[in-house]
Amino acid sequence: MSQIKERIKDKKEKLKTIFRIVQKHGPIERKQIQKMSKLSWGSVSEYSASLIGSSIMKQSLALAWNVGKTPLILDINDQDNYIVGVDFNFIFIRVVVLDLKGRLIKTRMAPVTDGSRVVDILLSTLEAIISEFAPDKCLIAISISVQGNLDEERGIALYLSFEPTWRNLKLKEIVENRFGIPTFTFHDPDCVLVAEKYFGNAMKEEYVNVVTIIMNLGIGMSLMTNSKLYNSTSGHHGELGHITVVEGGALCSCGKRGCLEAYASRTGILNRFIDAVNEGKTSLASRDDVFSITYDTVRDGANAGDSICLEIFRNAGRILGNTIASLATMLDPDAIIIFGELAHDRNLFEDMMMDNYNANVYPGNETKVVFSDQGASAPVLGAAMYAIEKIIGNFLFEKTKQYESQKNWANEDSMVQNA
């Protein structure tokens, strides 16, 4: 029994190795796959044939070849086997369909006009894109990027501190019951880091240890070590926004005081501006109605040169610089990637952030600090690619097993007919 398990494990690893090379580098020749994988020619030939036969991969002639026999090149099949990705948040729901290479096939987006109906909006958006695009396609999984506190294993969105209707949403159970498709839930910072890994800064071969910081209404973090995402014991990790940076400082949405999120997130910057106005400080961005003030009000004021708004952003940069210097000193990653809505306004705090980072990071540290070039679709794309990572070994094994069984039956039938 143990020998059978070892053979199955070995086959899964070889299938995954070939798949990942073709996924990243295809179209590609078999001899290049052999060189990159260091597998035997027999293994590359056998397993690539099974992957082609089971419609995971496809082969074609190279487009241009002037001398000798035109080689066959392999790529991921884009005509079947799809993943549905979802960015699930209380402002909008974005749904995409990707093939196994990560190519975007279809997208749909719906605003969340009523937070109490967020699950209904999710289901109707999924229903629309599945019925419109893929009623007869092989949908392997639905993968959901989720904000806030998440029970990833059970697929339950536990809570989002600034959205009271967001409590114990059994997303995995609800979606699987509705569509009968295996469903995964992942924390949104992890999804952003996976998107960076496949489409952004972390694609670089030298980036194997990476920290991604997400700066939106809140602040989250994800960590990749040796090209694999870090998973904590309890599943509650990446809450960078709730580390204490100012003892006895401003009140945070989590109920504590002095959290990073209370100073360097959209919510924190807005609240610090309101505090300044309430303290009697004069700002060009002030409004008679405090409830009409938004983050955009403060950002526009800073861009216009308002001293109060500028100081709030500079203070956010100062605190953020200290924080990432501590992360770089402790973890010594290849890169720290900053992503999110606030990152778009980095002109207001980047200089202060980097000054404080350079002043406080451990001497000799070579961590790169970069801003993400990924757009708002990063969480949804990352969710889909993360699901592929989770299931691909078993999926390839089962699909090739079915193909090989059918092939053997066909050979046996042919032998019987010819006898």
C-alpha positions as CSV (number, residue, x, y, z in Angstrom):
1,M,0.0,0.0,0.0
2,S,2.8,2.4,0.9
3,Q,4.5,1.8,-2.5
4,I,1.2,2.6,-4.3
5,K,0.9,5.8,-2.3
6,E,4.5,6.7,-3.2
7,R,3.9,6.1,-6.9
8,I,0.8,8.2,-6.8
9,K,2.6,11.0,-5.0
10,D,5.5,10.8,-7.5
11,K,3.1,11.0,-10.4
12,K,1.3,14.0,-9.0
13,E,4.6,15.8,-8.5
14,K,5.7,15.1,-12.0
15,L,2.4,16.2,-13.5
16,K,2.5,19.4,-11.5
17,T,6.0,20.1,-12.5
18,I,5.3,19.8,-16.2
19,F,2.0,21.7,-15.9
20,R,3.6,24.6,-14.0
21,I,6.4,25.0,-16.6
22,V,3.9,25.0,-19.5
23,Q,1.6,27.3,-17.5
24,K,4.4,29.9,-17.0
25,H,6.5,29.5,-20.1
26,G,4.2,28.0,-22.8
27,P,4.1,27.6,-25.7
28,I,7.2,25.5,-25.1
29,E,8.9,22.5,-26.6
30,R,9.2,19.2,-24.7
31,K,13.0,19.4,-24.8
32,Q,12.8,22.7,-23.0
33,I,10.4,21.2,-20.4
34,Q,12.9,18.4,-19.8
35,K,15.7,20.9,-19.3
36,M,13.7,23.1,-16.8
37,S,12.2,20.2,-14.9
38,K,15.2,17.9,-14.9
39,L,12.8,15.0,-15.4
40,S,13.8,12.1,-17.7
41,W,12.7,12.3,-21.4
42,G,10.5,9.3,-20.8
43,S,8.6,11.1,-18.0
44,V,8.2,14.3,-20.0
45,S,6.9,12.4,-23.0
46,E,4.6,10.1,-21.0
47,Y,3.0,12.7,-18.8
48,S,2.8,15.4,-21.4
49,A,0.9,12.9,-23.6
50,S,-1.5,12.2,-20.8
51,L,-2.0,15.9,-20.2
52,I,-2.8,16.5,-23.8
53,G,-5.0,13.5,-24.0
54,S,-7.1,14.7,-21.0
55,S,-7.4,18.2,-22.6
56,I,-5.4,19.9,-20.0
57,M,-2.7,20.9,-22.5
58,K,-2.7,21.2,-26.3
59,Q,0.1,20.9,-28.9
60,S,0.7,22.6,-32.1
61,L,3.4,23.2,-34.7
62,A,5.7,26.1,-34.1
63,L,4.7,29.1,-36.3
64,A,8.1,29.7,-37.8
65,W,10.8,27.1,-38.4
66,N,13.2,27.4,-41.3
67,V,15.5,24.4,-40.9
68,G,14.7,20.8,-40.4
69,K,11.6,19.3,-38.8
70,T,9.1,21.8,-37.4
71,P,8.9,21.1,-33.6
72,L,5.7,20.6,-31.6
73,I,5.0,23.1,-28.9
74,L,2.8,22.7,-25.8
75,D,0.5,25.2,-24.1
76,I,-2.4,25.1,-21.6
77,N,-5.7,24.3,-23.3
78,D,-7.9,27.5,-23.3
79,Q,-11.0,25.7,-24.5
80,D,-12.0,23.9,-21.3
81,N,-11.3,23.7,-17.6
82,Y,-12.0,27.0,-16.0
83,I,-11.8,28.7,-12.6
84,V,-14.3,31.2,-11.3
85,G,-12.7,34.0,-9.1
86,V,-14.7,36.3,-6.9
87,D,-13.7,39.5,-5.1
88,F,-16.2,39.7,-2.3
89,N,-16.5,43.0,-0.4
90,F,-19.1,45.3,0.9
91,I,-18.7,47.9,-1.9
92,F,-18.9,45.7,-5.0
93,I,-18.6,42.1,-6.1
94,R,-16.3,41.3,-9.1
95,V,-16.4,37.9,-10.7
96,V,-14.1,36.5,-13.4
97,V,-13.6,33.3,-15.3
98,L,-10.0,32.3,-16.0
99,D,-8.5,29.4,-17.8
100,L,-5.8,27.3,-16.1
101,K,-3.0,29.6,-17.4
102,G,-4.6,32.6,-15.9
103,R,-5.9,34.1,-19.1
104,L,-9.1,36.2,-18.5
105,I,-12.1,34.8,-20.3
106,K,-15.0,36.7,-18.8
107,T,-15.7,39.3,-16.2
108,R,-18.8,40.7,-14.4
109,M,-19.2,43.3,-11.7
110,A,-22.1,44.3,-9.4
111,P,-22.4,47.1,-6.8
112,V,-23.4,46.2,-3.3
113,T,-26.2,48.8,-2.7
114,D,-27.5,47.1,0.4
115,G,-25.0,45.4,2.8
116,S,-27.7,43.1,4.2
117,R,-28.1,41.6,0.7
118,V,-24.5,41.0,-0.1
119,V,-24.8,37.2,-0.3
120,D,-27.8,37.5,-2.6
121,I,-25.9,39.8,-4.8
122,L,-23.0,37.3,-4.8
123,L,-25.2,34.4,-5.9
124,S,-27.0,36.4,-8.6
125,T,-23.7,37.6,-10.1
126,L,-22.3,34.1,-10.1
127,E,-25.5,32.8,-11.6
128,A,-25.4,35.3,-14.4
129,I,-21.8,34.7,-15.4
130,I,-22.1,30.9,-15.2
131,S,-25.3,30.7,-17.2
132,E,-24.1,33.2,-19.7
133,F,-20.6,31.8,-20.3
134,A,-20.1,28.3,-19.0
135,P,-23.3,26.2,-18.8
136,D,-21.5,23.4,-20.7
137,K,-18.0,24.1,-19.6
138,C,-15.9,22.3,-17.0
139,L,-15.8,24.7,-14.1
140,I,-13.2,23.3,-11.7
141,A,-13.8,25.6,-8.7
142,I,-15.2,28.8,-7.4
143,S,-12.6,30.8,-5.4
144,I,-13.6,33.8,-3.2
145,S,-11.3,36.6,-2.0
146,V,-12.7,37.8,1.3
147,Q,-12.1,40.9,3.4
148,G,-12.0,40.9,7.2
149,N,-11.7,38.0,9.6
150,L,-12.1,34.6,7.9
151,D,-12.3,31.0,8.8
152,E,-10.6,29.8,5.6
153,E,-11.0,26.0,6.3
154,R,-14.8,26.2,6.8
155,G,-15.3,29.0,4.3
156,I,-17.0,31.4,6.8
157,A,-16.5,35.2,6.6
158,L,-16.6,35.8,10.4
159,Y,-16.7,39.6,10.6
160,L,-15.6,42.9,9.1
161,S,-15.0,45.5,11.8
162,F,-16.5,48.4,9.9
163,E,-19.5,46.6,8.4
164,P,-22.1,45.3,11.0
165,T,-24.0,43.1,8.5
166,W,-20.9,41.1,7.8
167,R,-21.2,38.3,10.5
168,N,-20.6,34.6,10.1
169,L,-21.4,34.4,6.4
170,K,-21.2,30.7,5.4
171,L,-19.9,31.4,1.9
172,K,-18.5,28.0,1.1
173,E,-21.6,26.1,2.1
174,I,-24.0,28.5,0.5
175,V,-22.2,28.7,-2.9
176,E,-21.5,24.9,-3.1
177,N,-25.2,24.1,-2.3
178,R,-26.3,26.5,-5.0
179,F,-23.9,25.5,-7.8
180,G,-22.5,22.1,-6.9
181,I,-19.0,23.4,-7.6
182,P,-16.1,23.0,-5.1
183,T,-15.7,26.4,-3.4
184,F,-12.7,28.0,-1.6
185,T,-12.4,31.2,0.5
186,F,-9.1,33.0,0.9
187,H,-8.1,36.1,2.8
188,D,-7.8,39.0,0.3
189,P,-4.1,40.0,1.1
190,D,-3.1,36.4,0.2
191,C,-5.0,36.7,-3.0
192,V,-3.2,39.9,-3.9
193,L,0.2,38.3,-3.2
194,V,-0.8,35.4,-5.5
195,A,-1.7,37.9,-8.2
196,E,1.7,39.5,-7.7
197,K,3.3,36.1,-8.0
198,Y,1.6,35.3,-11.3
199,F,1.2,38.7,-12.9
200,G,3.2,41.3,-11.1
201,N,6.4,42.2,-9.2
202,A,6.8,38.7,-7.5
203,M,7.0,37.1,-10.9
204,K,10.7,37.8,-10.8
205,E,12.7,34.6,-10.3
206,E,14.8,36.2,-7.6
207,Y,11.7,37.1,-5.5
208,V,11.0,33.9,-3.4
209,N,10.4,35.6,0.0
210,V,7.9,38.5,-0.3
211,V,5.7,40.6,1.9
212,T,2.7,42.3,0.5
213,I,0.9,45.1,2.4
214,I,-2.6,46.0,1.4
215,M,-3.6,49.6,2.2
216,N,-7.3,50.3,1.7
217,L,-10.0,51.1,4.2
218,G,-8.0,48.8,6.5
219,I,-4.5,47.4,6.3
220,G,-3.6,43.7,5.7
221,M,-0.5,41.7,5.0
222,S,0.5,38.5,3.3
223,L,3.8,36.6,3.4
224,M,5.4,34.3,0.9
225,T,8.4,32.1,1.9
226,N,10.2,30.0,-0.6
227,S,7.6,30.9,-3.2
228,K,4.8,29.5,-0.9
229,L,2.2,31.4,1.1
230,Y,2.7,31.4,4.8
231,N,-0.3,29.9,6.8
232,S,-0.5,30.5,10.5
233,T,-1.6,27.9,13.1
234,S,-5.0,29.4,13.7
235,G,-5.6,30.9,10.3
236,H,-5.7,34.4,11.7
237,H,-2.6,36.0,10.2
238,G,-1.7,39.1,8.2
239,E,-3.4,41.6,10.6
240,L,-0.7,44.1,10.2
241,G,-3.1,47.0,10.6
242,H,-3.8,46.0,14.2
243,I,-0.2,46.1,15.5
244,T,0.3,49.0,18.0
245,V,2.4,51.8,16.6
246,V,1.4,54.6,19.0
247,E,1.0,53.7,22.6
248,G,-2.4,55.0,23.9
249,G,-3.0,56.5,20.5
250,A,-6.1,57.0,18.4
251,L,-9.0,54.6,18.7
252,C,-9.1,51.9,15.9
253,S,-12.1,50.1,14.5
254,C,-11.0,46.9,16.3
255,G,-11.5,48.6,19.7
256,K,-7.8,49.0,20.5
257,R,-5.8,52.2,20.5
258,G,-2.8,53.2,18.5
259,C,-3.1,50.6,15.7
260,L,-1.3,51.2,12.4
261,E,-4.7,51.1,10.7
262,A,-5.8,54.1,12.7
263,Y,-3.1,56.3,11.1
264,A,-2.2,54.8,7.7
265,S,-5.4,53.5,6.1
266,R,-8.1,55.4,4.3
267,T,-10.3,55.2,7.4
268,G,-7.5,56.2,9.7
269,I,-6.5,59.3,7.6
270,L,-10.1,60.4,7.4
271,N,-10.6,60.0,11.2
272,R,-7.3,61.9,11.9
273,F,-8.5,64.8,9.8
274,I,-11.9,64.9,11.6
275,D,-10.0,64.9,14.9
276,A,-7.9,67.9,13.7
277,V,-11.1,69.8,12.7
278,N,-12.7,69.0,16.0
279,E,-9.7,70.3,17.8
280,G,-10.2,73.7,16.1
281,K,-7.4,73.4,13.5
282,T,-8.1,75.4,10.3
283,S,-8.0,73.6,7.0
284,L,-9.1,74.4,3.4
285,A,-10.7,71.0,3.3
286,S,-13.0,71.7,6.3
287,R,-16.8,71.4,5.8
288,D,-19.7,72.8,7.8
289,D,-21.1,69.2,7.8
290,V,-18.5,66.9,9.2
291,F,-20.4,63.9,7.7
292,S,-19.8,65.2,4.2
293,I,-16.0,64.8,4.6
294,T,-14.5,61.8,3.0
295,Y,-11.0,60.4,2.4
296,D,-11.1,62.0,-1.0
297,T,-11.7,65.3,0.7
298,V,-8.5,64.9,2.7
299,R,-6.5,63.6,-0.3
300,D,-7.6,66.5,-2.5
301,G,-6.8,69.0,0.2
302,A,-3.3,67.5,0.5
303,N,-2.7,67.7,-3.2
304,A,-3.9,71.3,-3.1
305,G,-1.2,72.1,-0.5
306,D,-3.4,72.2,2.6
307,S,-1.0,72.0,5.6
308,I,-3.3,70.0,7.9
309,C,-4.0,67.4,5.2
310,L,-0.4,67.1,4.2
311,E,0.7,66.6,7.8
312,I,-1.7,63.7,8.2
313,F,-0.4,62.0,5.1
314,R,3.2,62.7,6.2
315,N,2.5,61.2,9.6
316,A,1.0,58.2,8.0
317,G,4.2,57.8,5.9
318,R,6.4,58.3,8.9
319,I,4.6,55.5,10.8
320,L,4.4,53.2,7.8
321,G,8.2,53.6,7.1
322,N,9.0,52.6,10.7
323,T,6.7,49.6,10.4
324,I,8.1,48.2,7.1
325,A,11.6,48.8,8.4
326,S,10.8,46.5,11.3
327,L,9.3,43.9,8.9
328,A,12.4,44.1,6.7
329,T,14.7,43.8,9.7
330,M,12.8,40.8,11.2
331,L,12.1,38.9,8.0
332,D,14.7,40.0,5.5
333,P,12.5,39.3,2.5
334,D,13.5,39.9,-1.1
335,A,10.8,42.5,-1.5
336,I,8.0,44.4,0.3
337,I,5.2,45.2,-2.1
338,I,2.7,47.9,-1.2
339,F,-0.8,47.6,-2.9
340,G,-4.1,49.3,-2.6
341,E,-6.1,52.5,-3.0
342,L,-3.8,54.4,-0.7
343,A,-0.8,53.3,-2.7
344,H,-2.2,55.3,-5.6
345,D,-1.7,58.4,-3.5
346,R,1.9,57.6,-2.6
347,N,3.1,61.0,-3.8
348,L,1.7,62.4,-0.5
349,F,3.7,60.1,1.8
350,E,6.3,58.0,-0.1
351,D,9.2,60.4,0.6
352,M,8.5,60.4,4.3
353,M,8.0,56.7,4.3
354,M,11.2,55.9,2.6
355,D,13.2,58.4,4.7
356,N,12.0,56.7,7.9
357,Y,12.5,53.2,6.4
358,N,16.1,53.9,5.4
359,A,16.8,55.5,8.8
360,N,15.5,52.5,10.8
361,V,16.1,49.4,8.7
362,Y,18.9,47.1,9.8
363,P,22.2,48.2,8.2
364,G,23.0,46.0,5.1
365,N,19.4,44.9,4.6
366,E,18.8,44.6,0.8
367,T,15.0,44.3,0.8
368,K,13.4,46.1,-2.1
369,V,10.4,48.3,-1.3
370,V,8.1,48.6,-4.3
371,F,4.6,49.8,-5.1
372,S,2.4,47.3,-6.9
373,D,1.5,47.8,-10.5
374,Q,-1.5,45.6,-10.2
375,G,-4.9,47.1,-10.6
376,A,-8.2,46.7,-8.6
377,S,-8.6,43.2,-10.2
378,A,-5.7,41.7,-8.3
379,P,-7.8,40.1,-5.5
380,V,-10.1,38.4,-7.9
381,L,-7.3,37.2,-10.2
382,G,-5.3,36.0,-7.2
383,A,-8.2,34.1,-5.8
384,A,-8.6,32.1,-9.0
385,M,-4.9,31.4,-9.2
386,Y,-4.7,30.4,-5.6
387,A,-7.4,27.8,-6.0
388,I,-5.5,26.4,-9.0
389,E,-2.5,26.0,-6.7
390,K,-4.6,24.2,-4.1
391,I,-6.3,21.7,-6.3
392,I,-4.0,21.2,-9.3
393,G,-2.2,18.0,-8.1
394,N,-5.3,16.0,-7.5
395,F,-7.1,17.5,-10.5
396,L,-4.3,16.5,-12.9
397,F,-4.0,13.1,-11.4
398,E,-7.7,12.3,-11.7
399,K,-8.1,13.8,-15.3
400,T,-5.0,11.9,-16.6
401,K,-6.2,8.7,-14.8
402,Q,-9.5,8.9,-16.6
403,Y,-7.8,9.4,-19.9
404,E,-5.4,6.6,-19.4
405,S,-8.2,4.2,-18.4
406,Q,-10.2,5.1,-21.5
407,K,-7.1,4.6,-23.6
408,N,-6.4,1.2,-22.1
409,W,-10.0,0.1,-22.7
410,A,-9.8,1.3,-26.3
411,N,-6.6,-0.7,-26.8
412,E,-8.1,-3.8,-25.3
413,D,-11.2,-3.5,-27.4
414,S,-9.0,-3.1,-30.5
415,M,-7.0,-6.2,-29.6
416,V,-10.2,-8.2,-29.1
417,Q,-11.6,-7.1,-32.5
418,N,-8.4,-7.9,-34.2
419,A,-8.1,-11.3,-32.6
